Amino acid sequence: AMQDAIAELAKRTGMRISGPNAEGFYSEVQRVAATFSPTVDVKPNEPRLIATRRRIGIVAQSGGIGFAIYHRARALGIALSYVISAGNESDLGAGEFFEYMVQDSSTDVILLFIEGIRDVEKFLAAARRAAEVGKPVIVTKVGRSGAGERAAASHTASMAGWSAAYDAVFAKYGFIVSNDLDEAVTIAALLTTNPMPKGDRVAVLTVSGGAGIWGADTVAMQGLQVPELSETIQAEISKLLPSYGATRNPIDVTAQGVHSGGLQKSIDLLDVSDEVDAILVVLSLSSDTRMPFKQAELKPVLDAQNKPVVFYSYTLPSDFARKELAASGAIVLSGLTHVGVGMRQMVQRAKFTLAPPADASTLVLRDISAHLTSAKLSESDSKALLREAGIALPDEVLVTEKSALDGAIARVGFPLVMKIQSHDIPHKSEVGGVRVNIATKGEVFLAYEALLENARRHRPDAAIQGILVGPMAKKGVEIIIGTMLDKTFGPMIM
């Protein structure tokens, strides 16, 4: 009741509301902290770690999770535009905040934490616009389980909705779906520091043979290629390494190769090579005093943005290492599986193309209500409805008496298929109600009697319409297409 009263007051006065049941918002662009979240508390005059060239914006229906994403992203050195907690959406909703970030020039990557969508039209319009302008969207959708859906309904009064419908919408607009908080932040780190890859070939560069193999396994298990390098580029890299190094891919420069500059020079070679589309650097960044790179050498490579160069530390990275790499525009990541997933997601996102919207002006509206004679339709009735809607189907005959079989044979030809028709028998094969590859007139008459007998024996209560006679389809790809009315997105094809 109080929420309704506040919403009514806002409606009368023109005031806008974010929430209630939210943690407010935070803007790094305008330096506004309209939130009670402790994640925005910082020590006075403490320098902020910023590694990324681009900013992320966060829209969450859970304030706690939205600011948790921000907190983890900030720790990695990801720059931020906004964190917005939508809460119960008594006025402004997630769709409107999403729409704002799509057109906001200070937001380059958008992270969404969604329980359910109320303002569907605004959300879908924003999703299409994000795809059109090429702004990546990472989404986490919760409420996928029965327990989660119940919790979402009580938490922010969201209807969680059918997961498959949400996933279909996300796929349509090229969203990157992540069901793990750290994974989502890792993907954001990759997108804000790297260009999109031009392909799926990864060079794994390491100072530890075992770690390099692990890195290669990780990206390969995500479906990415780790190709053996050509003899030409191997020969170039071998000049930079000790004799016991490895050049095929993964490339093991060894600890000695780091001290002699082989690690940096190998990155230089791979960055301009057309044999790989991304570089995964696997190394230890635990030192508080020493770095395997010089900023003057690494930063120009990363600034060129030729291809993704990803840094994974198998030891816990020191604050010193994070700061040093951040100055060159790189983020140190420490979850190898998440790195592999993120690199795959980047490859898939780079391939995404937005389908053009349907041209509604070409659709002819037809009244098909006369065909909706019952809650369940037989195949024959369903096909009559589809034909009325303008969908081409094979020429078939519904035979209601034996004397009509000769005419059906003449019209359809051989080989043919015969199927029992009844609103009460949706699964015809389960009652012996289908005969295929019928090639002679005698088989037709025998099948007619057998189909009716099987139906009467298995379903004596069924109302039989007749036998559908149609051409036998040639061998090909089978596909099932249906429709359903989703409570969030409306009519959908499945």
N, C-alpha and C positions, 0 to 999 in steps of 0.2 A: 504493500500500500504506500509506503514512504517513497519507494522508487517511482511509482506511478505519479505521485504528487510532484516529485522533483522534475520528472519528465514533462508533466503538464505545465509547470512553471517555466521551464526552459522554452517550451513551445510558444507560450504566450509572450515571452520577453525577447525571444531571439537568441538567448544564451545557448551555447552548445555544451554538451556534456560528453566527457570520456569516462566510461564506467556506468554505474558504480561497481563495487566489488573488484577494484583494480588497484594498481600501484602507481597510477599517474603516468607521466612521460618524462623523458630526458632528451635534451637536444645538445649535442656537442657543437653543432653549427652555430646556434645562438647562445650557447652556454647557459641553458635554462634547465634547472633540476626541479621540476614540479613533481617530486616523488619522495616517498619515505623509505625507498629501498636503500639499504646500507651499501649496496654494490657501487654506488656513485661517490661514496665517501673516499677522499684522497687526502694525503698529507699535504699541508701547504708547501708550495714551491717545489714539490717533487716532480721531476721531469717525467713526462708520459712516454712510454715505449710505443712508437708508431713505426711500423715497417711497410705498410701497404700504400700503394699508389691510389687505391680506390677505397670508397667508404661503403659500409653495410648499413642498412636500415632494418629494424626489427619491429614486427607487428605481432603481438601475442595476445591471445584471449586469456592467458594466465600471466598475471603480473610477475609472479615468482619465477616462472620459467623464462619469460622475456628478459628479465634483468639478469638471470643466471647465464643466458646466452651472451648477453653483453659483457658480463664479468669475465667469462672465459675468453671471449674474443679480445677484450682489452689486455688480458694477461699475455696473449700471444703477440700483441702488437698490431691488431687489426683496427683501423680507423673506423669511426662510427658517425653516422648522421643523426639518427633518431632511434630511441626505444619507446614504443607506445604500447601501453597495456589497455586493451579494449574492454575487458571485464564483461559485465552484463549487457553492454551495448544498448542502454536505454535511449540513447540518441544517436551519436556517431558509432558506426560499426567498423569491424575489421575491413570490410570491403572499401569503405571510404578512406581509411588510413592507407590501405594498400594502393588505392587509386592515387592518393597524394604522392606516395613514394615513387610510383612509376613515372610521374611527370617531374619529380624533384631532381634537379640537376646535381645536387650534392649527394644523392644516393645512387650508387652504382650496382650494388647487389642487394637483393631483398630476402630477408629470412622471415618466414611465416610460421607461427605456432598456432594451429587451428584445432578447435574442438568441434565446431560446427559452423555453418554459414547461414546467416539470416538474410542479408541483403545480396541475394544471389546474382541479380542482374548487374549490380555495381561490381561485384567480385569478378564475374566473368568478363565484363568490359575491361576491367583493369588487367586481367590475365591476358586477354588478347592484345591489349596495348603494349604490355611488357614484352610479349613475344615479337610484336611488330618492330619495336625499337631495339630489340636484342638485349634487354636488361635481364640478367639471370635471376631466377626465383628459386630459393631453397625452401621446401615446405616440410614440416613435421605435422602429421595428422594423428591426433590421439582419439580415443573412443572407438577403437577398432574391435575390441572384445566386448562381450556382453557386459562384463563388469565395468569396463572403461566407458561404455556408452551410458550406463546408469549414472556413473560418477559425473560425466560431462553434463548430463541433464540437471543434476543437483548443484554442480559447481558454478557454472555461468549460465544456466538455463538454456544451454545449447542442445539442439538435437544433433547427435553425432552423425547419424546417417549411414547409409550402406557404403562400406569401405570401397567396394569395387567401383561404385559410381564416382566417388572422389578420385580414385586412382585413374579412372578413365579421363576425367576432366584435367587432372594434373598432366597426364601424358599428352593430351590434345594441345596443351599450351606450353609444353616443354619444361615443366617444372622439374626440379631435381628433388626427388623424394628421399628423405632421410628419417629413420626412426630412432636415431641415437643422437643425444645432445652433442657429445664430443665429435662424432662424425660430421654433424651439420656444421660445426664451427671449423673443422678441418677443411671441409669443402669451401666454406667461405674464405678461409685463408688462401687456398689455392686460387680461387677466382679473383681475389683482390690483389694478388701479387704477380699473376701470370697472364699471358695472352692465351687464347683458346688454341689447343693443339690442332695441327693440320691432318693428323692421322693417329694411329694407335701404336706406333713403334717407339719403344722406350729403351734408352741406354741407362744401365745401372752402373754408377761409378762409386767405388768404395775404397776404403783404406783397410778393410778387413775382409778376407776371403769368405768367411762364414756369413758375415752380415750381408755381403753382396749377393750370395746365393739366396739368402732369406728374402732380400729385397726383390730379386728376380722372380722367385717363386710367388711372392705376394702379388705382383702386378700381372704375372702370367695367369694366376688363378682368377683374376678379375677379367680375363679374356683379352688382355693386352699382349702385344708381341714384344719379345725381347730378342731381336734378330742378331745373328752373328754378323759382326762388322766386316766390311770388305778388307781384302789384304792391303789395299792402299792406305786406308785410315788406320788399320792396325799397325802398319809400319811406322806411320807418323807418331802414334801414341807410344809405341815401343821405345822410341828415342827418348821419351820423357821418363821412363820407368827403369828400375833395376831389372836385372835379368830374370828374377823370380816373380816379377809382376805378371798379370794376365791382361790380355788385350781383346779377347774375342767378344765379350759382353755376356755376363758382367765384366767390368774392367776393374781390376784390383791394382791400384797404384802403389799400395803398401805404405807403411809409415814413412819409409825412406823417400818415397815419391812425393809425399807431402812436403817434407823439408827441402827437397830440391826443386819445388815448384811444379811438379808433375800433375798434381791435382787440379790446380788452376788452369794450366795449359791444356789439359785434357778437356776441361769444360769449354775452353775457348774453341778447340777443334770441333767438338760435338755440337756446339751452339750454331755453327755455320754449316754443318754437314747436312746434306739432304737424305742421309741414311736413317736418321731417327727424328721423331717428332717431339720428344720430351726427354728430359734428363732427370733421373732420380739419383741424388747424391746421398749415400749412406755412410755415416761417419760418426765419430765420437766428438761431442762438443761440451765435454765436462770441465775443461780447464778454466780457471779463473784468471789466467794470465796470458795464455797463448792461443792464437787462432791459426787455422790452416789456410786462411785467405788474407790477402791484403785488400782493404777497401778500394784502393785506387785501381786495382786490377779486376775485382769482382763486380763492382758497381756498374761500370760501363757495359758489361755483358748483360746484366739484369735490366739495365735501362733500355737496352736495344729491343727487348721484348720480342726476340725472334721465335722463341718457343718456351714452354714451361720448364723452369729449373726448380726442382723441389728438393728441400733439405730435410732429411730425417736423421735424428741422433739416437743411436741405440743406447747411449748412456744418458742420464738425466742432464739436460743442457743447463749450463750455468747462466746466471743473469748476465755475466760479462759477454758470453757468446751470443745470447739473444740480442743484446744491445749492439754488439759489433755487426752482426748480420743485418739487424734492422736498419742500420745506417746505410747499408748497401741495397736495401729494399727487399730483404728476404725474411721469411718467418721460419723458425726452427720448429719442426713437428716431432712428436714423440710417440705416436700411435701408428705403427706400420700398417695394420689392417685398414685403418681409416684413411691413411695415405693412398693405399691401393684403390679403395673404393672411390675416393675423391678423384683420382686420376682417371678412372674409368668413367665417372660421371662427367668429367670435363670433355672426354672424347665423345661421349654420347650427346652431350649438349651442343657440341660444335657441329654435329651432323644434323641437328634438328631443323626442320623446316615447317613453318606454320601453314596448315591447310587453308585455302581461301574460304571465306564464309559462304554458306549456301545462299543461292539466289532465290529468295522466296517468291519473286515475281514470276518465276517459271513454274511454280507449283500450282496445279489446278485443284481447287477444293471440291471434293465430291461428298455427297451425303451417302454414307454406307450403313446408316442405322438399320435399314431393312434387313441387313444380313446378320445383325446381332440378335439372333432369335433365342439364345440361351447363354448362360454364363460360360459354358464349355461348347466349343465348336468342333465338329468333325473335320477331317482333312478336306473333304469335299466342300463343306461350307466355308472353311477358312480360305480355300483357293478361290472360291467365288468372290469373296470379299476382296482378296488381293487383286483379282482381275478387274474388279470394279474400280480399284484404286489406280489402275493403269500399269500394273506389274505383269510382265509377260511370263506365262507358264506353259508347260507342255499341254497339248490337246488331249483331254481325257473325257471319259464318258461314265456317268453314274448309272449303272444298270440296276433296275429295281425288279426285273423279272427275266426269267431264263430266255424267253423268246427274243429279247433285245440283244442277246450276245452276238448274233451274226452281224448286226449293224455296228456294234462296238468294234468287232474285229476288223471289219472293212475300213472303219474310220482310223483306227490306231495302227494297225499292222503288227507284224511280228518282228522281234520278240517283244513281249508285253509283260506288264505287272498287274496283279489283281489284289485289291486290299479291301477288307471289310470296313464299312463306314457306320459309325455310331457315335453320338455325343457321349455315350456312357463307356466307350472303350478307347481311352486316349493312347494306350500302348498296345497296338494291334498285334505285334509279334509275340507278345506274352500269351495270347490266347490262340495262337496259330492262325492269325488273321491276315497273313501276307503270303503270296506266292510270286516268285520272281522267275525271269528267264523262260517264260512260257512260249513255246515255239510252234504248237499245233492247235488246230481247232478242238480236237478231242481233249487235250489238256485243259483248254479253257473251260469246257463244260464240266469236267471232273473237278477242277479247282473251284468253280462256282458253288457246287454242292458242298465241297469240303469246307470252304470258308464259312458258309452259313451254319453248317453243323458244328464246327469248332466254336463259333461265337455263341450259339445256343447252349452248348454244353458248359462252357466256362462262365458265361454271363447270361443266364436265362432271363434276368431282369432287364437286359439292355434293349433299347429301342433301335432296331436295325433299319438304317436308311437304304442300304443296298450294297453293291460291290462297285468300287471305283476301278475302271480299266484304263490303263495308260501305257505309254511307250516305256520300254526298259532303257534306263539311262546307260550311257557308255561309262566305262570305268574312269574315274576322275577324283578330284579332291572333294571330300565330304565336308560340309560346313553347316552348322546349326545357327540360325539367326532368329532372335526373338526380341520382344520389347517388354519393358516394364516401366512402371510409374514410380520414380524415386521421390521420396518425400522432400528432398532438398532441391534436386535439379530438374524434376519433372520427367517427361517422357524420354526414355533412353533406349538405344538399340544395344542388344547384348548378344 
